[in-house]
Every structure is written in structure tokens, then in C-alpha cells.
Amino acid sequence: MELFFSSLEIISRWDVIAALMIGSIGGVIVGGMPGVGAPVAIAIVLPVTFALEPIVGLTLLLGIYGSSMYGGAIPAILVNTPGTPVNALTTYDGYPMTKRGEGRRALSLAYSASFFGAVFSICALMLLAPVLAKVAPMFGAREIFLAALFGILLVILTHRGQVLAAAILACLGIFLQTIGLESTAYTQRYTFGMGWLQSGVDLIVVVLGLFAISQALFLFMDKDNSMKLPHIDKTGFLEQMRDLWVFRRIAAVGSSFGVFCGMIPGVGEFMSQFLSYSYAQRTSKTPEKFGNGNPEGIVASEAANNSVPAAAMIPLLALGIPGEELTAMMLAVFYVHNVVPGPQLFAGQMDFVLALYLCLLLLNLIVVVFLYFSTDTLMKALSVPNRFLGMMILTFSLIGIYSLRNSLTDVAIASAFGVFGFILKRLDYPTSPIILGIVLGKLMEDKLRTAMARVREPWDFIDRPIAFILFSMIVIALLVQVWTVYKAWKGKTLND
């Protein structure tokens, strides 16, 4: 009980509450604007958070992260255009319902399922927190290295059909973090005698380039059109929230998939919503209606999506391992303030961890209340022209990059990564492996150097139970991938 009141004291400060309000409401707005989304918004806001205290900066980023998918459901349902990529499945049944004149009901189902999924995951993780506090100290340098290696392997393998490209981009990220002065012996690595490379390639510069500037360029190249909204019924959506009780089984199972997938680095929303949607369709009494306006599809997708953000914080806080690009950006806030996520965070600052989860719970309450009063206004905001959005994103990105170190070199590097990110998007290649490669590469290098001081034989590296389990999981994941590739090759050969 003392721990709970200590956490309440942390989040009751005016600056934390202000960050929570700005982040949660801002996340809904940017999530509802196709082409912007949480990664771009977080990339732009990230430099600002470095001047704030850790709890304030993280609350702001969590607000954007946890609420953007609420907003992303609005254009997905009304105009068949997902506001964020993870709202793509919502379009399958949401837009057909809008065409039938049930747009408001579809929105209410999306909101209520999202809220249920978020609260479900937060409650589950609060119950798991004591367990994590006991397990976390069992992770030494070698265990964290293997967990980071497993995480980056999962990130690569989850890009089905693009595994080779994802692996190359992850290796590029690992290479980028080696540039500059090496932290132990202070030797120069890959600087080629150029002084501006001695400080290395800053993570925030790369993030802003790959996500924000590339997205601005993408919007500039697109047609400058504004969306035309359909006419929808005007009944209050709170009246329709009782529909969620009818689909409570699907909401609970979808939320469980979200918690499970969110805790595994590299899996996240896409896998959880796929599993949830597939389960709902297989167990439905009317599976033929999926994709044609079945409310079960909306509940399955949105409950799974919104249960991931809280769960994705588990590997970040307990092990210091980000699961995807958004938590990788949050990790930068920890490092700037010398707050080291990992076993010691759960052991010594449990009130800080619990405060973050309480912030997640509050932001969902704020979002639901905000959407009740402002859905109609948000619908009108969808008509903002693409190029105007692109100009705003580019302007704020360049200001944020220059404000980091007052360096035009950083602006030039970010612009180069922006062009590179734009090319990757045009070719439909992922950009997140680069960010995860930079973050996890640094972690892997530091932990490997520490672990090797106590390793005399190769088998000594996996002579402890958790290390052996992680190593086995890595081997199994590789064998499954090899078997999958072999089956695909064999099937193609037989067909030919």
C-alpha cells in the first residue's frame, strides 16, 4: 500500500498531469491523421523530453504511444484509411459498417474495445510486477546479451518475405552505433579522420530522419487531397458501448494475445491483431461476414492493438530491451537522465515503474472522455491537406534536430537518413530494424564485453539456466526459419 501511495505522489505533480493531458490528447489527434502517426509524433517531441524529468518525459511519450491507436481507428472506420498502420485490420469491418450507416456504432465498438484491451493489459502487468521484480535480478550480462540478440532476431524474422532486407538493415543499425570514439579504450572507429564523426551518429538524429523527415517527403510526393467524410448517424456512442459486453469473449482473448505479443520483442501489434482476428473468425457463428462489416472483427482488432503498449514496456523496463522503434525512442529518455532500465530499476525504483503504469491507466480514461466530446471535431480535422501536414512535420523536425546540439551537421545527417528512409518506404522495406539495431547493438556490445571477462570456454557463456534457455530459443527460432524456407523452396520446386 505504501508503494501505491508513493506512486500516486509521483504522478500527482502538475507537470506530470500536464504531460499526461498533452500526450494523450495529442496522440489521438496525430493518430487520426493518416501519414503522421505515433512514430513521427514521438520523433518530433523526443528532443523536448530531454529537458524534462524522466517521469514527465516518459509520461508525454506514453500518452502519444498509448492513445494514437484510438485516433487511428477514426479514419480507418470512416474513410477506409487507417490513421496508423496497426489500424489496418479495423478497415475490414469498420468501413463496411460506415457504408451501412453504422459508422457511429463502429466507432463506439473501437473505442470501448480499445479501452478494455488497455485496462486489461495494465491490470495484468501490475499483477506480474512482483514476479518481474524477483526474476529480473537473475539476468546478468550474458543473459541480457542473449535476450537482446533474441530480440533483434525476432525483429528480423517477423518481417515475413523481407527477412534478408530486415537483417541487412539491422546490421546497418549495429554498424552505425560503432562509429565514433570507443567508450573503453577511446579509440576511433570508422571515423576516417573526419572530426565530425568522432561523436558518432546520434540515435535521435537517425530517428527523426528515418521517421519524421522521410514521412514529410512522402506526403510532399502524394496528391494534395483532403478527405471527404461520409454522413453517419448522430446517436451518442456511449449508448452503444454496451455492445462490448456481447463480444466480451473476443475482447478478453484479443487482449490476452496483445499482452503476450507485447512482451516479446519484435512481435507487437501486428502479430497480436492477426492472431486475435483469426481466432474471432474461426470461432464466430457468422465467419462469412468478416470483412463485410462484422462488429466482432473491430473488437478483435482494437482490443489486441491497445493491449500491446503497456506490455511492450515490460522488456524495456525489466531488461532494458526495446521491442520496437517506439520503445527504443523511450529508452533514449532513460539514458539521457542516467536512469538505467533493467533489473535494478525493478529492485530499487518500483514506485517509478508503478507510476508509469498508473499513467497508462489514466491516459486511457482521458482519451475516452475526450473522444466522447470531440469525435465530431476530429472528423473535420481529417480534411487537413497532405502537403500542409508534410510542411509542419518537416519544420518541427528540423527545429528539433538543430536544438539537440546546435549542429548543422546533425541536420545534414538527419536529412540524408530522411532521403534513405523515403527510398525504403517507396520500396516497401522496413525502417524499424535500423533503429533497433542501433539500440540493441550498443547494449549487446557493452554486455558482451562485460560477460567475456568471466568466460573461459565457449560453453561457459550458457552454463546458467536462463542463459541456456535463451540460447535454446535462439537456436529454435533459427531452425524454424530454416525449415520454413526449405518447405517453401521444396513446394516451389514440386510445382515447377
N, C-alpha and C positions, 0 to 999 in steps of 0.2 A: 504493500500500500504506500509505503514511503517512496518507493521508486516511481509510482504513478504520479504522486503529487509533485515530485521533483521534476518530472517530465512536463506536467501541466505548467509549472512555474517557468520553464524554458520557453514554451510556446505562447504564454500569455503576454509577452512583451509586445509593445506596439509595432516595432519594426518587423517582427515575425508575422504578426497578423496582417500587416500591410503587404508583406511579400506574398503571403498566402492568398490574399484577395486579388492582387495584381496577377500573380501567376495562374490561378485557377480561371479567372475570367478571361485573361489574355489567351490562355491555352484554348479555350472554347472558340474564341474569335479566329485565331490563326488556324485552328483545326478545321474550321468551317470554310476556309478559303483555299480551294484547290490550287496546288502549286506552292503553297507555303509550308504548312505542317510543322510538327514539333521539332524535327532536327534543325530546320532553318531558323526557327524562333530561338531555340536554345543556343545555337551557334552565335546568333546576334547578341543575345543577352549575356552570354558567358563572360566576356571581359568585364562587364559591370559587376558581376558577383565576386570578383577577386577583391574588390574594395569593401565587401560586406563580411560580416562574421559568418563562420561556416553554416550555422543553423539557418541564418537568414538567406544566404545564397542558395543553399540546398532546398530550402522551402520554396523559393521562387522557381527553381528549375523543376522541382517535383510537381508544382502546380501546373506548369506548362505540360510536362510529360503526362501527368495523370488525367488531365482534362481535355487534351487535344482530340482524343478519340470520340468524346461526346460531340464536339463540334463537327468532326469529320463525318458523322452519321447524317447530318442535315443535308448537305448536297448529295450524298450517296442515295438518300431516300427520295429527295425532291426532284433532282435533275440527272440522276443516274451517273454522277461523277463523284467518286469518293474523295472527301476532303483530305484524308491521309491514306496511304497505300493499304493499311490494315483494315480499312473500312470497305475494301473491295467486295467482300462476300455479302455485305449488307445490301449492296445494289441488287443482288439477285432476286431478293424478295421484297425489298423496300420500295423500289421504283414501280414494280407492277402493282403494288398496293396503292401508290400515289395515283397511278393511271385509273384505278378503280374508284378514286375519290376517297381513299382511306389514308391519305398522307399523314394526317394528324395522329391517327391511331398507330401508324408505323413509327412515327417519331416518339410517341409515348412508350411504346414497347422497347425501342432502342435505349431511351433514357433510363427506364426502370431496370432493364436487363444490365445495362452498364453499371448502374448504382449497386445492384445486387452483387454483380461479379466483383466490384471493387471492395465492398464491405466484406464479402465472403473471404477474399484473399487476405485482407488486413487482419481479420479475426484469426484466420488460420495461422498467420505468421506471428501474431502475438502469442499464440499458444506454443508455437515452435521456438520462440526466442530462448526460453530456458535451456532447451535441448541444444540449440546452437552455441550457447554460452559454454556448455560442457564439452562439445565436440571441437570447437574452434581451437583451443589450446593444443590439441593433438596434431595440428598442422604445423610442421617445421618447414625449413627452407626447401627441402626436396619435395615435400607434399605439395607445397604451393606452386613450385615449378611444374610438377606433373599436372596439377589441376589447371594451370594456365595453358600448358601445352594441349591438354584435352579440350579446353575451351576453344582455343584457336582452331583445333582440328574439327570440332563440331561446327564452328562458323563456316569453315571451308566445305564440309560435307553436306551441310544443309542447303547449299546453292546447287540444287539438282540441275544437271545439264550444263552447269558452269563451274564445275569443281576445279578444273585446271586454271581457269581465269581467276577464281577466288583465291586459289593457292598462290598464284603469281602475285596478286595484289597484296595478299597478307605478307608474303615475303618482302615485297617492296616496303610495306609499313615497318617491318622488322629492321630492314636496312636503313630506312630513314632515321630511326631512333639511334643508330650507331654513329651518325655524323656529328662531328664536333670534338670537344675535349672529353676524353675518357675519365670517368669520375674517380678511379682509384689511383692510377699512375699519372694522370694528367697528360697523356699522350694524345696527339692529334690523329683523328681517324677520318679519312675521306674528305679532308678539307682542301687538298691540292694547293696548299699555300695561300688560300684566299681567307682573309681575316674575317669576313662576314659569315663564314661557315663555322667558325670556331665555337660559337654559341649554340650550334645545332639548329635543327628545324623544329620550331615550336609547334606543339600539338594544336594549340588554339588557332594558329595561322593556317595549318592544314585543314582543320575542321571548317573554319569559315570559308576557305577556298573551295573545298570539295562539296560542301552542302549549300552554303548561302550564295556565294558568287556564281557557282555553276547553275543554281536554280534561277537566279536573276537572268543569266544569259539564256536559259531555256525559255523563260517567259518572254524575253525580248524577241526570240525567234518565232514564237507562236502567234497566232492571229489575235489581234487586239479586240476580242469579243467579250461582251458581258452576258451573263446567263439569263435566260428567260424562265421565270418561275411559273409553275402551273398553279391553277386555282385549287385550293384544298379546303376541306371542311373546317369550320371555325369552332368546333366544340373543344372545351378545355381538355388538355391531355392528362391532367391529374385524374379525371374521371375514368380514363382508360387504363390507369396503372394497375387496376385490379386484374387486368388480363394476365399479368405476370404470374399470378397465383395459379392460373390454369396451366401454365407452362413451367411450373416450379421445378419439375424433374430435369428438364432440359437446361434450365438456368443453373441448377446445382452441379450437374455433370459438366457443363461447359466451364463453369468457374473452377472446378477441380482440375480440368485439363489446363486451364490458364495458370493455376498455381504450380502445377507440376512442370509445365514447359517453361514458365518464367524463371524457375530456379535452375534450369540447365542452361549454361552459357551457350549462346549461338542459336537457340531454338526460338523462344519468344512467341509473339502474337500470331505469326503466320501458321506455325505448326499447331498451336492450340486451337485456333479457329477452324482449321481444316479438320482436326480430329473431332471437335465439337459439332461442326456442321454435318460431318459424315455420320456421327453417332445419331444425331437428331433425325437425319433422313432414313437411316436404317431402321430405327425404332418407331418411326411415325406411322400412324394409321393411314395417312394420305401422302406417301412419299412422292407420288407423281405430281403433287402441287408445289414441290420445292423448285425454286427458280421461276415460279409463276405467281408469287405473292403469298407465300405461306408464312404466317406470323412466327412459326417455330424456327424458321431459318434466321430471322432477325434476332430472336432471343439467343439462339445458339452462338451466332457470330459475335454479338455485342457483349454477352456475358463472358465469353472466353477472352476477348480483346482486353477488357478493362480489369480483368483479374491478374493480368501479367505485370503491370508496373510495380506493384508492391512486392511481388515475388521476385522480380528481376533485381531488387535491391539486396536480396539475400547473398548471392555470391559476391556482390560488390562490398557489402559491409562485413561479412564474415571472413572473406578470403582476400579481399582487395582485387577481385577479378571481375571486370565488367562483362556483361553478357552480350551487349550490342553497343552501337555508337552513342546512344543517348546516355547510358550509364557510364560509358567511357568519358564523356564530357563532364559528367558529375564528378568523376574521380579526380579530374583536374582541380576542382574546387578544394577537395581534401588536401591534395599535395601543396597547393599554394599556401594553405594555412597550417602546414605541418601536422595535419591530423591524419594519422596513418590507419586506413581501414584494414581490418584483419582480426585475428584472434584477440589482440589486446584491446580492440575497440569494444567488443562484446564483454570482455572481462572487466574493463575499467570504466567504461562510459555507457553503461546500459541505459541510463536515463536519457542520453543523447539519442540512442537508437530508438527507444520507445517514443521519444518526442517526434522523430521523423514519421513513425507510423501513425501517430495521432494527427499529424499534419495531413497525411494522406486521407485519413478518415474525414477530417474537417473540409478538405478541398472538395471531396465528393458531395458533401452536404451543401456547400456553397454553390457548386455547379448546378445541382438540381434546382435549387431555389432561383438561381439566376436564369436558368432556361425556362422556368415557369413564367417569368415575367418578360422575357426578352426574345423568345423564339421568333416572333413575327419580325422584329427589328433585325435579327441575324439573317433572316431570309433575304431582306433587302440588301444587306451587306455583301451578299454573294454576287451582286451585279458590278462589283469593282472591276475595271478593265485590267487585263493581264499585264500590260506593259507598265501601267502605273504601279502595280504591285512589284514588278521587277525593279523599277527605279527606286522604290522605297527600300527594298531588300538590299540592293547594291549600295545605296547611300549609307545605310546604317552599318552594313558590313565593313565598308572601307573606313568609316569613322572608328568602329570598334577595333579593327586591326591596328590602325595607326596609334590609337590610345594605349595599346599594350606597352610599347617601349618607345613611342615617338619615332618609329623607324620606317622610312620609305622602303627599305629592303624587305621588311615584313609584308608590306603592301604588294611589292613586286612578286614575292614568293607566293602569297595567297592568290594573286591574280593568275599566276602560272598554274597553280593547283585548281583554280576555278575553271580554266580552259580545259585542263585534263579531266576534271570531273564532268564537264559538259560533254566531252567526247565519250566518256564512259557511259553516260546516260543515253546518248544518242545510239550507242552500240548495244544498249541494254545490258551493260556489265555492272556488277555491284560495286559500290564505293566503301561500304562499311568495313570490309576486310582490311583496308589500308589503315583506318583509324584503330581497329582492334590490334592490328599488327604493331603499330607504334606503342600502344599502351601495354599490351601483353608482352611485347618484345623486351621492353625495358624491365618489366617485372621478372621475366624469365632469365634475363642476363644477370640481374642482381642476385636472384635466389640461386641460380646455378653456381655462381662464383662462391657464394656462402656455403652451399651444400658440398661442393667439391673439396673443401678443406677437410672434411671428415670422411671422404670416400677414398678407400684404398683399392678396392676391386670393383669392377662394373656392377656386380650383383649387390654390393653394399648399398647402392642407390635405392634399391627396392626391398631392403631387408626388414622394413617395418610394415605393419598390416595395411595402413591407409595408403602408403606409397605403392604397395603391391597391388591393391585393389585398383588404384588409379591407373597404374601401368597396364593391368589386365584390361581395363575398359578401353584404353587407347588401342591396344592390340586387337580387341574385338571389333572396335569401330573400323579399323583399317581392313580387317578380314571381311567384314560385312560389305564394305565398299568394293573391295576387290571381287567378291563373289557377285555382287550386283552388276558390276561392269562385265564380268565374264558371262553371266547369264544373258545380258543384253547383246553381247557380241555373238554368243552362240545362237541365240534366236534369230539375229540378223543373218548369220551365215546359213542357217537352215532355210530361211525364207528365200534367200538368193538361189 
